[in-house]
Amino acid sequence: MPSSRRPIIVISLVGLAALAAYAWHANRAPQPAKSQPAAVAPRAGGGSGAAQAAPVTIETHTVQSRALLDDVSAVGSLVSNESVVLRPEVSGRIEAIRFRDGEAVRRGAVLVELDAAVERAELQQARASLTLADSNFRRTQDLFGRKFVSQSSLDDARAKLEVARAGLALAQARLARMQIRAPFDGVVGIRSVSPGDFVKDGDALINLEDIATLKLDFRLPELYLDRVRPGQVLEVTSDVLPGETHAATVEAIDPLVDAQGRAVRLRASLANPELRLRPGVFARVRLILAERPAVPMVPEAALVPAPGNVQFVYRVEEGKARRVEVRTGLRRDAMVEVVEGLAPGTVVVTAGQLKLRDGAAVQVAGAPAGMARAD
């Protein structure tokens, strides 16, 4: 190496050594006073751990026992207690209509009469034949008693008498078919025929409905099959009479479950003395399955869902929140039945659960510090 470059290298090395010494001295110098609390804080109180230990503000509710109706809701339709469409058994011309549309009629009342001139004539003929056959039989019987006629003559006269009686009954039946009578008490509908119309046998003349008592048909899922029985009470409401509730009673349960909808059909009976409800009306049904007098219930807000279809609540004990898994049942008016996990009188958290963990300190909103007040 040339001798002229050696001094420069020596000076450079000395300079680098001086810079290294200065950097080492600067790193060993004391920290400013303002950073001291950060270093002391962990030794005094645990730093971030102390912040987490501060009580979480919550709201609570005390588990109470309430009476609970175990029920199920459904929709159905009202049906007449008895319903029939009156039709003539024979063809004929309408002679008279004995009712007014929509009026109540009694059982046996004549509603429609067909022209029965021929049938009345046949009836008179049958009566005359019966009278003649009866006279011949009496005469033959008298002669047989005096040994003037044989047994066969008497038997022949008796047979003719029986034929005449049968002929009279047949004529009476034919005449009766010309009058269409109400088979039960009810209300007639609106007719679509008039006097003078010719009708064939089987033509629809008028409908008759017994609506003093109504039937209610509705369906329930098959899982309720073992919990329904005749005699259970129903609450029925309808948009026709808003705000009114009517009582009904289960009368029958269909033995066949619908394979398509997996539902069972039920029929209830509903009194309708004022005839305010009518067949075909849509109805909402509430079936009371059972009544339980004391059921623990909590607000829905107290429940916290967890993976695996699990629900839990936080129970407050001695200022601490304790996680408790619960099993729930029915829900009513934002309240939930607690089947398992809580007892009446337990204080549970209803607000602030998202900030809690098992064992966390809590402070009830509005309560003095250190007190866990329940509503």
C-alpha positions as CSV (number, residue, x, y, z in Angstrom):
1,M,0.0,0.0,0.0
2,P,1.5,3.5,-0.8
3,S,2.7,5.4,2.2
4,S,0.7,8.5,1.2
5,R,-2.7,6.7,1.8
6,R,-1.9,5.3,5.3
7,P,-2.7,8.5,7.2
8,I,-6.1,8.8,5.7
9,I,-7.0,5.2,6.6
10,V,-5.8,5.7,10.2
11,I,-7.9,8.9,10.5
12,S,-11.0,7.1,9.2
13,L,-10.6,4.3,11.7
14,V,-10.3,6.7,14.6
15,G,-13.4,8.5,13.5
16,L,-15.4,5.3,13.3
17,A,-14.3,4.3,16.8
18,A,-15.3,7.7,18.1
19,L,-18.9,7.4,16.6
20,A,-19.3,3.9,18.1
21,A,-18.3,5.1,21.5
22,Y,-20.8,7.9,21.4
23,A,-23.7,5.6,20.3
24,W,-22.9,3.2,23.2
25,H,-22.9,6.0,25.7
26,A,-26.2,7.4,24.4
27,N,-28.0,4.0,24.8
28,R,-26.8,3.7,28.4
29,A,-28.2,7.1,29.4
30,P,-31.2,7.2,31.8
31,Q,-34.8,7.5,30.3
32,P,-36.7,10.8,30.7
33,A,-38.9,11.2,33.8
34,K,-42.2,11.1,31.8
35,S,-41.7,7.4,30.8
36,Q,-41.2,6.4,34.4
37,P,-44.9,5.7,35.3
38,A,-45.1,3.2,32.4
39,A,-42.3,1.2,33.8
40,V,-43.5,1.5,37.4
41,A,-47.2,0.8,36.7
42,P,-46.8,-3.0,36.1
43,R,-44.9,-3.4,39.4
44,A,-47.5,-1.3,41.4
45,G,-50.8,-2.8,40.1
46,G,-50.5,-5.1,37.2
47,G,-50.9,-2.7,34.3
48,S,-53.6,-4.0,31.8
49,G,-54.8,-6.6,34.3
50,A,-56.0,-3.9,36.6
51,A,-58.0,-2.3,33.8
52,Q,-59.7,-5.6,33.0
53,A,-60.6,-6.2,36.6
54,A,-62.8,-3.0,36.7
55,P,-66.5,-4.0,37.2
56,V,-68.7,-4.3,34.1
57,T,-72.0,-2.3,34.3
58,I,-75.0,-4.5,33.7
59,E,-78.8,-4.8,34.1
60,T,-80.4,-7.7,35.8
61,H,-83.7,-9.5,36.4
62,T,-84.8,-11.9,39.1
63,V,-86.2,-15.2,37.9
64,Q,-89.9,-15.5,38.9
65,S,-92.5,-18.2,38.7
66,R,-95.6,-17.5,36.7
67,A,-98.7,-19.4,35.6
68,L,-98.3,-20.6,32.1
69,L,-100.8,-22.0,29.6
70,D,-99.4,-24.6,27.4
71,D,-101.2,-24.0,24.2
72,V,-101.0,-24.2,20.4
73,S,-102.4,-21.9,17.7
74,A,-104.0,-22.9,14.4
75,V,-106.4,-21.7,11.8
76,G,-109.6,-23.2,10.7
77,S,-113.0,-22.8,9.1
78,L,-116.5,-22.7,10.5
79,V,-118.9,-25.3,9.2
80,S,-122.7,-25.7,9.7
81,N,-123.8,-28.1,12.4
82,E,-126.0,-29.6,9.7
83,S,-126.1,-28.6,6.0
84,V,-128.1,-29.9,3.1
85,V,-129.0,-28.9,-0.4
86,L,-132.7,-29.8,-1.0
87,R,-133.4,-31.6,-4.3
88,P,-136.6,-33.2,-5.7
89,E,-136.8,-37.0,-6.0
90,V,-139.0,-36.8,-9.1
91,S,-139.3,-34.4,-12.1
92,G,-142.2,-31.9,-12.0
93,R,-143.3,-28.3,-12.2
94,I,-143.0,-26.1,-9.1
95,E,-146.5,-25.3,-7.9
96,A,-145.6,-23.2,-4.8
97,I,-142.7,-22.0,-2.7
98,R,-143.5,-21.8,1.0
99,F,-140.6,-19.9,2.4
100,R,-138.8,-16.6,2.1
101,D,-135.1,-16.4,1.4
102,G,-132.9,-16.4,4.5
103,E,-135.7,-17.1,7.0
104,A,-135.6,-19.7,9.8
105,V,-137.8,-22.7,9.3
106,R,-138.8,-25.6,11.6
107,R,-138.3,-29.3,10.9
108,G,-141.0,-30.8,8.8
109,A,-142.1,-27.5,7.3
110,V,-143.1,-27.6,3.6
111,L,-140.7,-25.5,1.6
112,V,-141.4,-26.4,-2.1
113,E,-144.5,-28.1,-3.6
114,L,-144.5,-29.7,-7.0
115,D,-147.6,-30.1,-9.2
116,A,-149.2,-33.3,-7.7
117,A,-152.5,-33.5,-9.6
118,V,-151.7,-37.0,-10.9
119,E,-150.4,-38.2,-7.6
120,R,-153.6,-37.0,-5.8
121,A,-155.7,-38.8,-8.4
122,E,-153.7,-42.0,-7.9
123,L,-154.2,-41.7,-4.2
124,Q,-158.0,-41.5,-4.5
125,Q,-157.9,-44.5,-6.8
126,A,-155.9,-46.5,-4.3
127,R,-158.3,-45.6,-1.5
128,A,-161.2,-46.7,-3.6
129,S,-159.5,-50.0,-4.4
130,L,-158.7,-50.5,-0.7
131,T,-162.3,-49.9,0.2
132,L,-163.6,-52.4,-2.3
133,A,-161.0,-55.0,-1.3
134,D,-161.9,-54.6,2.3
135,S,-165.6,-55.1,1.6
136,N,-164.9,-58.2,-0.5
137,F,-162.7,-59.7,2.2
138,R,-165.4,-59.2,4.9
139,R,-168.1,-60.7,2.6
140,T,-165.9,-63.7,1.8
141,Q,-165.0,-64.1,5.4
142,D,-168.7,-64.2,6.4
143,L,-169.5,-66.7,3.6
144,F,-166.6,-68.9,4.6
145,G,-167.9,-69.0,8.2
146,R,-171.2,-70.3,6.8
147,K,-169.4,-72.9,4.6
148,F,-170.5,-71.2,1.4
149,V,-167.0,-70.6,0.0
150,S,-163.8,-72.5,0.1
151,Q,-160.6,-71.7,2.0
152,S,-158.9,-70.7,-1.3
153,S,-161.5,-68.0,-1.9
154,L,-160.9,-66.6,1.5
155,D,-157.1,-66.6,1.0
156,D,-157.6,-64.9,-2.4
157,A,-159.8,-62.1,-0.8
158,R,-157.2,-61.6,1.9
159,A,-154.4,-61.3,-0.6
160,K,-156.3,-58.7,-2.7
161,L,-156.9,-56.7,0.5
162,E,-153.2,-56.6,1.2
163,V,-152.4,-55.6,-2.3
164,A,-154.9,-52.7,-2.0
165,R,-153.3,-51.6,1.2
166,A,-149.9,-51.6,-0.4
167,G,-151.2,-49.7,-3.3
168,L,-152.6,-47.0,-1.0
169,A,-149.2,-46.7,0.8
170,L,-147.4,-46.4,-2.6
171,A,-149.8,-43.6,-3.7
172,Q,-149.3,-41.8,-0.4
173,A,-145.5,-42.1,-0.8
174,R,-145.6,-40.7,-4.4
175,L,-147.7,-37.8,-3.3
176,A,-145.4,-37.1,-0.4
177,R,-142.4,-36.8,-2.8
178,M,-144.1,-33.9,-4.4
179,Q,-143.6,-31.9,-1.2
180,I,-140.1,-31.0,-0.2
181,R,-139.8,-30.5,3.6
182,A,-137.1,-29.2,6.0
183,P,-135.3,-32.2,7.5
184,F,-134.2,-30.2,10.5
185,D,-134.5,-26.7,12.1
186,G,-132.4,-24.2,10.2
187,V,-132.1,-21.2,8.0
188,V,-132.8,-21.4,4.2
189,G,-130.5,-19.9,1.7
190,I,-131.3,-17.9,-1.4
191,R,-133.4,-19.8,-4.0
192,S,-132.7,-19.8,-7.7
193,V,-136.0,-21.2,-8.8
194,S,-139.6,-19.8,-9.1
195,P,-143.1,-21.1,-9.2
196,G,-143.8,-22.6,-12.6
197,D,-140.2,-23.8,-13.2
198,F,-139.9,-27.4,-14.4
199,V,-137.2,-29.2,-12.4
200,K,-135.7,-32.6,-12.9
201,D,-135.0,-35.1,-10.2
202,G,-131.7,-34.2,-8.5
203,D,-131.8,-30.5,-9.4
204,A,-130.6,-28.2,-6.6
205,L,-133.5,-26.1,-5.2
206,I,-132.4,-24.5,-2.0
207,N,-129.8,-25.0,0.8
208,L,-130.7,-25.4,4.4
209,E,-128.2,-24.7,7.2
210,D,-128.3,-25.4,10.9
211,I,-126.2,-22.6,12.3
212,A,-127.4,-22.3,15.9
213,T,-124.4,-24.5,16.7
214,L,-121.3,-24.4,14.4
215,K,-118.6,-26.9,13.9
216,L,-115.0,-25.8,13.6
217,D,-112.5,-27.8,11.5
218,F,-108.8,-27.2,11.9
219,R,-105.5,-29.1,11.8
220,L,-102.6,-29.5,14.1
221,P,-99.1,-31.0,13.5
222,E,-98.9,-34.7,14.2
223,L,-96.5,-34.1,17.2
224,Y,-99.5,-32.9,19.2
225,L,-101.5,-36.1,18.6
226,D,-100.8,-37.5,22.0
227,R,-101.7,-34.3,23.7
228,V,-105.2,-33.6,22.3
229,R,-108.4,-35.2,23.4
230,P,-112.2,-34.6,23.1
231,G,-113.4,-32.1,25.7
232,Q,-110.5,-29.7,25.6
233,V,-111.3,-26.0,25.5
234,L,-110.6,-23.7,22.5
235,E,-110.5,-20.0,22.2
236,V,-111.8,-18.9,18.8
237,T,-111.4,-15.4,17.2
238,S,-112.5,-14.2,13.8
239,D,-112.0,-11.0,11.7
240,V,-115.8,-10.9,11.4
241,L,-116.2,-10.1,15.0
242,P,-112.9,-8.3,15.9
243,G,-112.0,-8.2,19.6
244,E,-114.4,-11.0,20.6
245,T,-113.3,-14.4,21.8
246,H,-115.6,-17.4,21.7
247,A,-115.3,-20.7,23.6
248,A,-115.4,-24.0,21.8
249,T,-114.9,-27.6,22.7
250,V,-113.1,-30.4,20.9
251,E,-115.6,-33.0,19.8
252,A,-113.7,-35.4,17.5
253,I,-110.2,-36.3,16.3
254,D,-109.8,-37.8,12.9
255,P,-108.1,-41.3,13.3
256,L,-106.3,-40.7,10.0
257,V,-103.2,-38.5,9.9
258,D,-102.7,-36.6,6.6
259,A,-99.6,-38.2,5.0
260,Q,-99.0,-35.1,2.9
261,G,-99.0,-32.4,5.5
262,R,-98.3,-34.7,8.5
263,A,-101.3,-33.1,10.3
264,V,-104.3,-34.4,12.2
265,R,-107.8,-33.0,11.7
266,L,-109.9,-32.0,14.6
267,R,-113.5,-30.8,14.9
268,A,-114.8,-28.6,17.7
269,S,-118.3,-27.4,18.5
270,L,-119.1,-23.7,18.9
271,A,-122.4,-22.2,20.2
272,N,-123.9,-19.5,18.0
273,P,-127.2,-18.5,19.5
274,E,-127.3,-15.1,18.0
275,L,-126.4,-16.3,14.6
276,R,-123.6,-13.7,14.3
277,L,-121.1,-16.2,12.9
278,R,-121.7,-18.0,9.6
279,P,-120.4,-21.1,8.0
280,G,-117.3,-20.7,5.9
281,V,-115.8,-17.9,8.0
282,F,-112.1,-18.0,8.6
283,A,-111.2,-18.5,12.3
284,R,-108.1,-18.4,14.5
285,V,-107.9,-21.2,17.1
286,R,-106.0,-21.4,20.4
287,L,-106.1,-24.8,21.9
288,I,-105.2,-25.0,25.6
289,L,-103.3,-28.2,26.1
290,A,-102.4,-27.8,29.8
291,E,-102.1,-25.2,32.6
292,R,-99.1,-25.0,34.8
293,P,-99.3,-22.8,37.9
294,A,-95.6,-22.1,38.6
295,V,-93.1,-22.0,35.8
296,P,-89.7,-20.2,36.1
297,M,-89.4,-17.5,33.4
298,V,-86.7,-15.1,32.3
299,P,-86.6,-12.3,29.6
300,E,-85.5,-13.3,26.2
301,A,-82.7,-10.7,26.4
302,A,-81.0,-12.8,29.1
303,L,-80.3,-15.7,26.8
304,V,-77.0,-15.9,25.0
305,P,-76.7,-18.4,22.1
306,A,-73.6,-20.6,21.8
307,P,-72.4,-23.0,19.2
308,G,-74.0,-26.4,19.2
309,N,-77.5,-25.2,19.7
310,V,-76.7,-24.3,23.3
311,Q,-78.0,-21.3,25.3
312,F,-76.7,-19.9,28.5
313,V,-77.2,-17.0,30.9
314,Y,-75.0,-15.1,33.3
315,R,-76.0,-15.5,36.9
316,V,-75.0,-12.8,39.4
317,E,-73.4,-14.2,42.6
318,E,-71.5,-12.0,45.1
319,G,-70.7,-9.3,42.5
320,K,-69.5,-11.9,40.0
321,A,-71.0,-13.1,36.7
322,R,-71.3,-16.9,36.5
323,R,-72.1,-18.6,33.2
324,V,-74.9,-21.1,33.5
325,E,-76.2,-23.3,30.6
326,V,-80.0,-23.5,30.5
327,R,-82.7,-25.5,28.6
328,T,-85.7,-23.4,27.5
329,G,-89.3,-24.2,26.7
330,L,-92.3,-22.0,25.7
331,R,-92.1,-18.3,24.9
332,R,-94.8,-15.8,25.9
333,D,-94.7,-12.0,25.7
334,A,-90.9,-11.7,25.4
335,M,-90.5,-14.1,28.3
336,V,-89.0,-17.6,28.1
337,E,-89.7,-20.7,30.2
338,V,-86.6,-22.2,31.9
339,V,-86.9,-25.9,31.9
340,E,-83.5,-26.6,33.5
341,G,-80.6,-24.6,34.9
342,L,-82.2,-21.8,37.0
343,A,-84.4,-21.6,40.1
344,P,-86.8,-18.9,41.1
345,G,-85.1,-16.0,42.9
346,T,-81.9,-16.3,40.8
347,V,-80.6,-12.9,39.5
348,V,-79.6,-13.0,35.8
349,V,-78.0,-10.5,33.5
350,T,-80.3,-9.0,30.9
351,A,-78.0,-6.3,29.4
352,G,-74.2,-6.1,29.1
353,Q,-73.5,-9.8,28.4
354,L,-71.2,-9.1,25.5
355,K,-68.6,-7.6,27.8
356,L,-68.8,-10.4,30.3
357,R,-66.8,-13.6,30.9
358,D,-67.3,-16.3,33.5
359,G,-66.2,-14.9,36.9
360,A,-66.0,-11.2,35.8
361,A,-66.8,-8.5,38.4
362,V,-70.1,-6.7,37.7
363,Q,-71.9,-3.5,38.8
364,V,-75.6,-3.1,38.4
365,A,-76.6,0.1,36.6
366,G,-78.0,2.6,39.1
367,A,-76.8,0.7,42.2
368,P,-74.1,2.1,44.6
369,A,-70.6,0.8,44.0
370,G,-70.1,-2.7,45.2
371,M,-73.8,-3.6,45.3
372,A,-75.5,-6.0,42.8
373,R,-79.1,-4.7,42.7
374,A,-81.7,-6.8,41.0
375,D,-85.0,-5.5,39.6
